[in-house]
Amino acid sequence: MESTQEYAIKVAYVLNPDLPEIPAPKDGESDQVKKQREKRQEDEVMCRGHILNTLSDTLYNLFTVKIPRETGNT
């Protein structure tokens, strides 16, 4: 039987209240810094998605933002 840790998504660190904000992109920054920023942003989206996925329908509707669709009548 395989370990369940192999399937963990490991994004819980984004819930840490002491985690610093993602720094704004700067000219001339290394590829490593860019990759770290992209990973952090993806992890935040994934963590939020997993949290919202576990909420009841009532709470889900409360915590999701509805964006009105633009009509094609321009």
N, C-alpha and C positions, 0 to 999 in steps of 0.2 A: 504494500500500500504506500502511495506517495505522500509526502508531507504536504499539509495544507498551506504551509508557508510559501511553497513554490507558486501558489496561485494568488497570493496576497498582492494587492495593487500598490501598497506602501505609499499612500498619499496622506496618511493621518497627520503628518508633520505640518500640513497647512492649517490645521486647527489650533496650533500653538499660538496663544495670544501674544507671546513675546517674539514671534517671528517678524523680522523687519520687512518693510514693504518692498515690493519689487522696484529696483531703481529704474529710472527712465533710461531709454537707450541713448547712447552717446556716440559721437563720431570717433572712429578709430579704436573701438573696443575689440577685444580678442574674440575669436570664434567660440572659445570656451565660455565666456561671459554670456554671449548670445544664446548658446545652447542651454545654459543654466536658466536664463530668463524664460526661454520657450518651455522648458520642462516644468518650471514652477507654474507658469500660466496654465499649461495643460493639466497639471496635477490639481490646481484649484478648481478648474472646470469639472474634472472627473470626480473630485471629492464632493463638490456641490451637487452634481448629478446623482451620486449614490445616496446622499442624504435626502434629496427630494424624492428619489425613487422609493424610499422606505416610509415616507410620510403618508398619512391617510389622505383621501381625496380632498377633504375640507382644508387641511393644513397645506396641502400642495397648492390649492387654488389661492390661498392666502399669501404664500411665499414666492409665487412665480409672477413675473411681470408679463402682462399682456401687451403686445405691441400691435397697434392697429395696422392692418394691411392697407397699402396704398391701392387705390382703384386705378384701373387702366384707362380711365376716361379723362385724358388730358388733352 
